[in-house]
């Protein structure tokens, strides 16, 4: 472990959190692999901005092979892993490993090639074909025989986007054997045996079996860290995993199931640290005039979780920077003050920048509008007051950061007079929110959206974002993103509405709530805490 990495341990609790997490880890797989192998980053990706060691750990398999895996503990229910083994894929099937080792020196050349081809096939990279099917790329350098088909089309690898049902169907990252923790007493599918209530989730971590297992995994990851800066938890809010998260949370980012757009489920969370109510409430796409396309199928968790993962990868960047980082504690302290313990998220995915346009020009076109769309269930943000915000804009080429005015030409605006992109962004935020505590970061590194990220973006104009120039319909490899975490008065309305909805519910109608030991007095106490929290966000002096 590199010294001074400021490690973060991630917990993923719940199935939709697994969808978001799978996309997030996939987006970082190339830079993580380069770091693990000691290679320079891709030429299109500026080196040294984000430190992979914050989220990843080094290790070795029993065979001495070097590994680089997410520093991750995930919990899900029985039936959610599909073909993925609970111990992950680093320690492969012993019989296959033994066969491969034996065939390297014992089998004839043709048979040896066939087995080694299988090994390469298992780790091959997928591509999205025109028929919407993810397929394996051809094995390079004549390492093995061609696929057993007369067609030149690559061999199918994973199902079509519409048939993906679990996050493990598209996870491309190897996990450490201590990452996956399955709750076998509850089912992922079916009507019976579901983890539905907050109290059920709380009771899971009260059982010695799961409590000891989680503590053992926490000790394993934490004790090898040199400069642990904190924990981040992706947690489903709509079911019993809310109770699991409340017991385990340190830095909590609760996820909402995407079928619940704009709704809050009847979960009772003791608000701790810095929770983020995070869902795809509205599409975070560009303004109508922007020349960019987003092909989102709102009913597919595979699509919606990809958008949320892209936003997550953006607004967590400040505490993953290689230089001048903002620690997780500093970020939380800046956004939470005077009793404010919840933040909202917003993003523009992708950020619209027309060919030949500069960042000042693009920001000025937005006028007085907020440059991002809410990703939290807070509805329309017009007329609301922002108290504090952390903003990240990434993926804009350095040549576009400032206006390229002819020497001697007076700048039309103060933004066009700025000499650096960082100055442009900071001054823009100051103009938009003059009394708001703002932290801003401008990164060259874009968000990667290569397969198995869904094919959401039909075109993308900024240079370097499309493999062969800005061709209509070309596959987009990376995109610019504008993301923000905000503490705003919109939360007053949201939390009050949640309290009002919960007041109308009678938990005695749900057996799972009663079986979990939820008492009427407990509900009343949580509602009072929720209303008190809402008052902290009233817009007033």
C-alpha positions as CSV (number, residue, x, y, z in Angstrom):
1,X,0.0,0.0,0.0
2,X,1.4,3.3,-1.0
3,X,2.0,5.6,1.9
4,X,-0.4,8.5,2.4
5,X,-3.1,7.0,0.2
6,X,-5.8,8.2,2.6
7,X,-7.7,5.0,2.2
8,X,-11.5,4.7,2.2
9,X,-13.5,1.5,2.9
10,X,-16.7,1.1,0.9
11,X,-19.8,-0.8,2.1
12,X,-22.5,-1.7,-0.4
13,X,-25.7,-2.8,1.4
14,X,-28.6,-4.0,-0.8
15,X,-29.3,-5.0,-4.3
16,X,-29.7,-1.6,-6.0
17,X,-26.7,-0.3,-4.2
18,X,-25.0,-3.3,-5.8
19,X,-26.1,-2.1,-9.3
20,X,-24.7,1.4,-8.6
21,X,-21.5,0.0,-7.1
22,X,-20.9,-2.4,-10.0
23,X,-21.1,0.4,-12.5
24,X,-18.8,2.6,-10.3
25,X,-16.1,-0.1,-10.0
26,X,-16.3,-0.8,-13.7
27,X,-15.8,2.8,-14.5
28,X,-12.5,2.8,-12.7
29,X,-11.2,-0.6,-13.8
30,X,-8.7,0.6,-16.3
31,X,-6.9,3.2,-14.1
32,X,-6.9,0.7,-11.3
33,X,-5.4,-2.0,-13.5
34,X,-2.7,0.5,-14.7
35,X,-1.9,1.4,-11.1
36,X,-1.6,-2.3,-10.2
37,X,0.7,-3.1,-13.0
38,X,2.8,0.1,-12.6
39,X,1.8,1.3,-16.1
40,X,1.2,4.8,-17.3
41,X,-2.4,5.8,-17.7
42,X,-4.1,6.0,-21.1
43,X,-2.9,8.9,-23.2
44,X,-6.4,10.3,-23.2
45,X,-6.6,10.3,-19.5
46,X,-4.5,12.9,-17.6
47,X,-2.2,11.1,-15.2
48,X,-2.2,11.6,-11.5
49,X,-5.5,13.4,-10.8
50,X,-7.3,10.6,-9.0
51,X,-5.5,8.2,-6.7
52,X,-6.8,4.6,-7.2
53,X,-5.2,3.5,-3.9
54,X,-7.9,5.5,-2.0
55,X,-10.5,2.9,-3.0
56,X,-8.3,-0.1,-4.0
57,X,-5.9,-2.4,-2.2
58,X,-3.0,-4.5,-3.3
59,X,-2.6,-8.2,-2.4
60,X,-1.5,-11.6,-3.7
61,X,-3.4,-14.8,-4.4
62,X,-2.2,-18.1,-3.0
63,X,-0.3,-18.6,-6.3
64,X,1.6,-15.4,-5.8
65,X,-0.2,-13.4,-8.4
66,X,-0.5,-9.7,-7.7
67,X,-4.0,-8.4,-7.2
68,X,-5.6,-5.0,-7.1
69,X,-9.2,-5.2,-5.7
70,X,-11.7,-2.7,-4.3
71,X,-11.5,-2.1,-0.6
72,X,-15.1,-3.3,-0.4
73,X,-17.6,-5.1,1.8
74,X,-21.0,-5.8,0.2
75,X,-24.1,-7.5,1.6
76,X,-27.0,-8.9,-0.4
77,X,-29.6,-11.5,-0.1
78,X,-29.7,-15.2,-1.2
79,X,-30.2,-15.5,-4.9
80,X,-28.5,-12.2,-5.9
81,X,-25.2,-13.5,-7.2
82,X,-26.2,-15.3,-10.3
83,X,-23.0,-17.1,-11.5
84,X,-20.6,-15.1,-9.3
85,X,-19.2,-17.1,-6.5
86,X,-19.4,-15.8,-3.0
87,X,-15.7,-16.0,-2.6
88,X,-15.2,-13.9,-5.8
89,X,-13.2,-14.8,-8.9
90,X,-9.6,-14.4,-7.8
91,X,-9.4,-17.9,-6.4
92,X,-10.8,-19.7,-9.4
93,X,-12.1,-23.2,-9.6
94,X,-9.3,-25.4,-8.2
95,X,-9.8,-28.1,-10.8
96,X,-9.5,-25.6,-13.6
97,X,-6.5,-24.0,-12.1
98,X,-4.8,-27.4,-11.7
99,X,-5.7,-28.4,-15.2
100,X,-4.2,-25.1,-16.6
101,X,-1.1,-25.5,-14.6
102,X,-0.7,-29.1,-15.7
103,X,-1.4,-28.4,-19.4
104,X,1.3,-25.8,-19.6
105,X,4.0,-28.5,-19.6
106,X,2.2,-31.8,-20.2
107,X,-0.4,-31.5,-23.0
108,X,0.2,-31.4,-26.8
109,X,0.4,-27.9,-28.3
110,X,-3.1,-27.9,-29.8
111,X,-4.8,-29.1,-26.6
112,X,-2.8,-26.7,-24.4
113,X,-3.9,-23.8,-26.6
114,X,-7.5,-24.8,-26.2
115,X,-7.4,-24.7,-22.4
116,X,-5.3,-21.5,-22.3
117,X,-7.8,-19.9,-24.7
118,X,-10.5,-20.7,-22.1
119,X,-8.5,-18.9,-19.5
120,X,-8.2,-15.9,-21.7
121,X,-11.9,-16.1,-22.6
122,X,-12.9,-15.9,-19.0
123,X,-11.0,-12.5,-18.6
124,X,-11.8,-11.1,-22.1
125,X,-13.2,-7.6,-22.5
126,X,-16.8,-7.2,-23.6
127,X,-18.2,-4.9,-26.4
128,X,-21.7,-3.8,-27.2
129,X,-22.8,-4.9,-30.7
130,X,-25.4,-3.2,-32.8
131,X,-28.0,-5.7,-31.8
132,X,-27.7,-4.6,-28.2
133,X,-25.9,-7.8,-27.0
134,X,-22.7,-7.6,-25.0
135,X,-20.1,-9.9,-26.6
136,X,-16.5,-10.9,-26.1
137,X,-13.8,-9.3,-28.2
138,X,-11.6,-11.6,-30.3
139,X,-8.7,-13.0,-28.4
140,X,-5.6,-11.0,-29.5
141,X,-2.2,-12.2,-30.8
142,X,-3.4,-15.6,-31.9
143,X,-3.4,-16.8,-28.3
144,X,-5.9,-19.5,-29.0
145,X,-8.2,-21.0,-31.5
146,X,-11.1,-18.9,-33.0
147,X,-14.6,-19.2,-31.4
148,X,-16.4,-22.4,-32.4
149,X,-18.6,-20.6,-35.0
150,X,-18.3,-19.8,-38.7
151,X,-19.6,-16.3,-38.1
152,X,-17.2,-13.4,-37.6
153,X,-19.5,-12.0,-34.8
154,X,-17.9,-12.2,-31.4
155,X,-19.2,-14.8,-29.0
156,X,-22.1,-13.8,-26.6
157,X,-20.8,-13.1,-23.1
158,X,-23.6,-11.7,-21.0
159,X,-27.4,-11.1,-21.6
160,X,-28.9,-8.2,-23.3
161,X,-29.4,-5.0,-21.3
162,X,-33.1,-5.6,-20.8
163,X,-32.5,-9.1,-19.4
164,X,-30.0,-8.1,-16.8
165,X,-31.6,-8.8,-13.4
166,X,-28.7,-8.7,-10.9
167,X,-25.6,-6.6,-10.5
168,X,-23.3,-9.6,-10.8
169,X,-24.4,-10.1,-14.4
170,X,-22.2,-7.1,-15.5
171,X,-19.6,-6.7,-12.8
172,X,-16.1,-6.7,-14.5
173,X,-14.0,-6.2,-11.5
174,X,-12.4,-9.0,-9.5
175,X,-13.5,-8.9,-5.8
176,X,-11.5,-10.1,-2.8
177,X,-12.8,-13.3,-1.2
178,X,-13.6,-11.2,1.9
179,X,-15.8,-8.7,0.0
180,X,-19.1,-10.6,-0.4
181,X,-21.3,-11.3,2.6
182,X,-24.6,-13.0,1.8
183,X,-27.6,-12.8,4.2
184,X,-28.9,-16.3,3.6
185,X,-32.0,-16.0,5.8
186,X,-33.8,-13.6,3.4
187,X,-34.5,-14.1,-0.3
188,X,-33.7,-11.7,-3.1
189,X,-36.6,-13.0,-5.3
190,X,-40.1,-14.2,-4.5
191,X,-42.9,-13.0,-2.3
192,X,-41.9,-14.8,0.9
193,X,-38.8,-14.4,3.1
194,X,-38.0,-10.8,2.0
195,X,-36.0,-8.2,3.9
196,X,-38.7,-5.5,4.1
197,X,-38.5,-3.6,7.3
198,X,-36.0,-1.3,9.0
199,X,-36.2,-3.4,12.2
200,X,-35.5,-6.6,10.3
201,X,-32.3,-5.1,9.0
202,X,-31.3,-3.9,12.4
203,X,-31.8,-7.4,13.8
204,X,-29.6,-8.9,11.1
205,X,-26.5,-7.3,12.6
206,X,-27.6,-8.2,16.1
207,X,-27.2,-11.9,15.2
208,X,-23.7,-13.1,16.3
209,X,-23.2,-14.9,12.9
210,X,-23.5,-11.7,10.8
211,X,-22.1,-9.4,13.4
212,X,-19.0,-11.4,13.8
213,X,-18.6,-11.8,10.0
214,X,-18.9,-8.1,9.4
215,X,-16.5,-7.3,12.2
216,X,-14.0,-9.8,10.9
217,X,-14.1,-8.2,7.4
218,X,-13.9,-4.7,8.8
219,X,-10.8,-5.7,10.9
220,X,-9.2,-7.3,7.8
221,X,-9.5,-4.2,5.7
222,X,-9.0,-1.5,8.4
223,X,-5.9,-3.0,10.0
224,X,-4.0,-3.0,6.8
225,X,-4.7,0.8,6.2
226,X,-2.0,3.4,7.0
227,X,-4.1,6.5,6.7
228,X,-7.8,5.5,6.8
229,X,-9.9,8.6,6.2
230,X,-13.3,7.1,6.6
231,X,-16.1,4.8,5.4
232,X,-18.6,5.4,2.6
233,X,-21.8,3.4,2.5
234,X,-24.1,2.8,-0.4
235,X,-27.3,1.6,1.2
236,X,-30.8,0.8,-0.2
237,X,-33.3,3.0,1.6
238,X,-36.5,1.3,0.4
239,X,-36.3,-2.0,2.3
240,X,-34.7,-3.6,5.4
241,X,-31.2,-2.7,4.3
242,X,-31.9,0.8,5.7
243,X,-31.7,-0.9,9.1
244,X,-28.5,-2.7,8.2
245,X,-27.1,0.7,7.1
246,X,-28.1,2.4,10.2
247,X,-26.2,-0.1,12.3
248,X,-23.1,0.0,10.1
249,X,-23.0,3.6,8.9
250,X,-20.2,6.0,9.3
251,X,-20.5,8.1,6.1
252,X,-23.9,7.1,4.7
253,X,-25.1,7.6,1.1
254,X,-28.5,5.9,1.0
255,X,-29.8,4.8,-2.4
256,X,-33.4,4.8,-3.5
257,X,-34.8,2.1,-5.7
258,X,-35.3,3.6,-9.1
259,X,-38.9,2.5,-9.4
260,X,-39.6,5.0,-6.5
261,X,-38.8,8.2,-8.5
262,X,-39.8,11.2,-6.4
263,X,-41.0,9.0,-3.5
264,X,-39.7,8.2,0.0
265,X,-40.3,4.8,1.4
266,X,-41.5,4.1,5.0
267,X,-38.1,3.6,6.5
268,X,-37.0,5.1,9.8
269,X,-33.4,6.1,9.8
270,X,-31.6,7.7,12.7
271,X,-29.8,10.4,10.7
272,X,-26.1,10.0,11.3
273,X,-23.0,11.5,9.8
274,X,-23.8,12.9,6.3
275,X,-26.6,11.0,4.6
276,X,-27.4,11.7,1.0
277,X,-30.9,11.1,-0.3
278,X,-29.9,9.8,-3.7
279,X,-32.2,8.7,-6.6
280,X,-32.8,9.4,-10.2
281,X,-35.7,11.9,-9.6
282,X,-35.3,13.5,-13.0
283,X,-33.0,12.9,-16.0
284,X,-29.7,14.7,-15.4
285,X,-29.2,15.4,-19.1
286,X,-28.2,18.5,-20.9
287,X,-30.3,21.6,-21.6
288,X,-32.7,21.3,-24.5
289,X,-30.3,23.3,-26.7
290,X,-27.3,21.1,-26.1
291,X,-26.2,18.9,-29.0
292,X,-25.9,15.7,-27.0
293,X,-28.2,12.7,-26.8
294,X,-29.1,10.5,-23.8
295,X,-30.9,7.2,-24.5
296,X,-32.1,6.3,-21.1
297,X,-34.7,3.5,-20.4
298,X,-36.1,4.6,-17.1
299,X,-37.5,1.2,-16.3
300,X,-34.1,-0.6,-16.4
301,X,-32.1,-0.5,-13.1
302,X,-29.1,-1.2,-15.3
303,X,-29.5,2.1,-17.0
304,X,-30.5,4.3,-14.0
305,X,-27.8,3.0,-11.7
306,X,-25.3,3.8,-14.4
307,X,-26.3,7.5,-14.2
308,X,-26.1,7.5,-10.4
309,X,-22.7,5.8,-10.5
310,X,-21.4,8.4,-12.9
311,X,-22.6,11.2,-10.5
312,X,-21.1,9.3,-7.5
313,X,-17.8,9.0,-9.2
314,X,-17.8,12.8,-9.8
315,X,-18.8,14.3,-6.5
316,X,-16.6,11.9,-4.5
317,X,-13.6,13.1,-6.4
318,X,-12.4,15.7,-3.9
319,X,-11.4,13.1,-1.3
320,X,-9.8,10.9,-3.9
321,X,-7.4,13.5,-5.5
322,X,-3.6,12.9,-5.6
323,X,-2.8,16.5,-4.9
324,X,-4.6,19.1,-2.7
325,X,-7.2,16.6,-1.6
326,X,-10.2,17.5,0.6
327,X,-10.6,14.7,3.2
328,X,-13.9,13.0,3.7
329,X,-14.2,14.7,7.2
330,X,-13.5,18.1,5.8
331,X,-16.2,17.6,3.1
332,X,-18.8,16.5,5.6
333,X,-17.9,19.4,8.0
334,X,-18.3,21.9,5.2
335,X,-21.8,20.6,4.2
336,X,-23.2,19.9,7.6
337,X,-23.4,22.7,10.2
338,X,-26.1,24.2,12.5
339,X,-27.8,20.8,12.8
340,X,-27.9,20.2,9.0
341,X,-27.1,16.5,8.5
342,X,-28.5,15.7,5.0
343,X,-27.3,16.8,1.6
344,X,-28.8,16.5,-1.9
345,X,-27.0,15.7,-5.2
346,X,-27.2,17.2,-8.6
347,X,-25.5,16.6,-12.0
348,X,-25.4,17.4,-15.7
349,X,-24.6,14.2,-17.5
350,X,-23.0,14.8,-19.9
351,X,-22.0,18.5,-19.5
352,X,-22.9,20.3,-22.8
353,X,-20.0,21.9,-24.5
354,X,-20.4,22.6,-28.3
355,X,-17.4,22.3,-30.7
356,X,-15.2,25.4,-30.4
357,X,-17.0,26.6,-27.3
358,X,-15.1,27.6,-24.2
359,X,-16.1,26.9,-20.6
360,X,-17.0,30.6,-19.9
361,X,-19.3,30.6,-23.0
362,X,-21.0,27.4,-21.9
363,X,-21.6,28.7,-18.3
364,X,-22.9,32.0,-19.5
365,X,-25.4,30.3,-21.8
366,X,-27.0,28.8,-18.7
367,X,-28.0,32.3,-17.5
368,X,-29.2,32.3,-13.9
369,X,-30.3,28.6,-14.1
370,X,-28.8,26.0,-11.8
371,X,-26.2,24.2,-14.0
372,X,-27.2,20.7,-12.8
373,X,-30.4,18.7,-12.4
374,X,-31.5,17.3,-9.1
375,X,-30.6,13.6,-8.4
376,X,-32.5,13.7,-5.1
377,X,-36.2,13.5,-4.4
378,X,-36.5,17.2,-3.8
379,X,-38.5,18.3,-6.8
380,X,-38.1,21.7,-8.4
381,X,-35.3,23.7,-6.8
382,X,-36.4,27.1,-8.1
383,X,-36.7,29.6,-5.3
384,X,-34.7,27.5,-2.9
385,X,-31.6,28.8,-1.0
386,X,-28.3,27.0,-1.0
387,X,-26.3,27.0,2.3
388,X,-23.2,25.1,1.2
389,X,-22.0,23.2,-1.8
390,X,-19.2,21.1,-3.2
391,X,-18.9,21.2,-7.0
392,X,-16.8,19.1,-9.4
393,X,-16.6,19.7,-13.1
394,X,-14.5,17.1,-15.0
395,X,-13.6,16.1,-18.5
396,X,-13.2,19.5,-20.2
397,X,-10.1,19.8,-22.3
398,X,-7.6,22.4,-20.9
399,X,-7.7,24.4,-24.1
400,X,-11.4,25.0,-23.5
401,X,-11.0,26.2,-19.9
402,X,-10.7,29.9,-20.8
403,X,-11.9,32.2,-23.6
404,X,-9.4,32.5,-26.4
405,X,-9.8,36.2,-27.2
406,X,-7.9,38.1,-29.8
407,X,-5.1,40.1,-28.1
408,X,-6.3,43.6,-27.3
409,X,-10.0,42.6,-27.3
410,X,-11.7,43.6,-24.1
411,X,-13.4,40.6,-22.5
412,X,-17.2,40.8,-22.8
413,X,-17.7,39.4,-19.2
414,X,-15.8,38.8,-16.0
415,X,-15.8,35.0,-16.7
416,X,-14.1,35.6,-20.1
417,X,-11.5,37.7,-18.4
418,X,-10.4,34.7,-16.1
419,X,-7.0,33.3,-16.8
420,X,-7.6,29.7,-15.5
421,X,-10.4,27.3,-15.6
422,X,-10.4,27.0,-11.8
423,X,-10.9,30.8,-11.6
424,X,-13.8,30.6,-14.2
425,X,-15.6,27.9,-12.1
426,X,-15.0,29.6,-8.8
427,X,-16.2,33.0,-10.1
428,X,-19.2,31.5,-11.8
429,X,-20.3,29.9,-8.5
430,X,-19.7,33.2,-6.6
431,X,-21.9,35.0,-9.1
432,X,-24.7,32.4,-8.9
433,X,-24.6,32.0,-5.1
434,X,-22.8,35.1,-3.6
435,X,-23.4,34.2,0.0
436,X,-22.8,30.4,-0.2
437,X,-19.9,28.5,1.1
438,X,-18.6,26.8,-2.0
439,X,-15.8,24.3,-2.7
440,X,-15.0,23.7,-6.4
441,X,-12.7,21.4,-8.3
442,X,-12.0,21.3,-12.1
443,X,-10.5,18.0,-13.3
444,X,-9.2,17.0,-16.7
445,X,-10.1,13.4,-16.2
446,X,-13.6,12.5,-17.7
447,X,-15.9,9.8,-16.6
448,X,-15.4,6.5,-18.5
449,X,-18.5,5.0,-20.1
450,X,-17.0,2.0,-22.0
451,X,-18.8,-1.4,-21.9
452,X,-20.4,-2.8,-19.9
453,X,-21.7,0.7,-19.2
454,X,-25.0,1.0,-21.2
455,X,-25.0,2.6,-24.5
456,X,-26.8,5.8,-23.2
457,X,-25.1,8.5,-25.2
458,X,-25.8,8.7,-28.9
459,X,-23.2,11.4,-29.7
460,X,-20.7,13.5,-27.9
461,X,-19.0,16.6,-29.4
462,X,-16.0,17.5,-27.2
463,X,-12.7,16.3,-28.7
464,X,-11.2,13.2,-27.3
465,X,-14.6,11.8,-26.1
466,X,-15.3,9.7,-29.2
467,X,-12.7,7.2,-30.5
468,X,-12.8,8.3,-34.2
469,X,-13.8,12.0,-33.9
470,X,-17.3,13.3,-33.2
471,X,-19.2,11.0,-35.5
472,X,-22.9,10.7,-35.1
473,X,-23.9,7.4,-33.5
474,X,-20.3,6.6,-32.6
475,X,-19.6,4.7,-29.4
476,X,-18.8,7.2,-26.6
477,X,-15.8,6.2,-24.4
478,X,-15.9,9.1,-21.9
479,X,-18.0,12.1,-21.1
480,X,-17.6,15.5,-19.2
481,X,-19.8,15.7,-16.1
482,X,-20.8,18.5,-13.7
483,X,-21.7,17.3,-10.3
484,X,-22.6,18.8,-6.9
485,X,-23.4,18.0,-3.3
486,X,-25.6,20.7,-1.8
487,X,-27.1,21.7,1.6
488,X,-30.2,23.7,0.6
489,X,-33.6,24.8,1.8
490,X,-35.2,22.3,-0.6
491,X,-34.6,19.7,2.1
492,X,-37.1,21.5,4.4
493,X,-39.9,20.7,2.0
494,X,-38.7,17.2,1.3
495,X,-38.3,16.2,4.9
496,X,-41.5,17.7,6.0
497,X,-43.3,15.9,3.2
498,X,-41.7,12.6,4.3
499,X,-42.8,13.2,7.8
500,X,-46.4,13.9,6.6
501,X,-46.5,10.8,4.6
502,X,-45.2,8.6,7.4
503,X,-47.7,10.1,9.8
504,X,-50.5,8.6,7.6
505,X,-49.1,5.1,7.8
506,X,-50.1,2.5,10.4
507,X,-47.1,0.1,10.7
508,X,-49.4,-2.4,12.5
509,X,-50.7,-3.3,9.0
510,X,-47.3,-4.8,8.0
511,X,-46.4,-8.0,9.8
512,X,-42.7,-7.6,9.0
513,X,-42.6,-4.3,10.9
514,X,-44.3,-5.8,13.9
515,X,-42.2,-9.0,13.8
516,X,-39.1,-6.8,13.8
517,X,-40.1,-5.2,17.1
518,X,-41.2,-1.8,15.8
519,X,-43.3,0.0,18.5
520,X,-45.7,2.9,18.0
521,X,-43.6,5.0,20.3
522,X,-40.5,4.3,18.3
523,X,-42.2,5.6,15.2
524,X,-43.5,8.7,16.9
525,X,-40.0,9.5,18.2
526,X,-38.4,9.1,14.7
527,X,-41.1,11.4,13.2
528,X,-40.3,14.1,15.8
529,X,-36.6,13.8,15.0
530,X,-37.4,14.1,11.3
531,X,-39.5,17.2,11.8
532,X,-36.7,18.8,13.9
533,X,-34.2,18.0,11.2
534,X,-36.5,19.6,8.6
535,X,-36.6,22.8,10.6
536,X,-32.8,23.2,10.3
537,X,-33.3,23.8,6.5
538,X,-35.9,26.6,6.8
539,X,-34.9,29.5,4.5
540,X,-34.4,32.5,6.8
541,X,-31.8,34.5,8.6
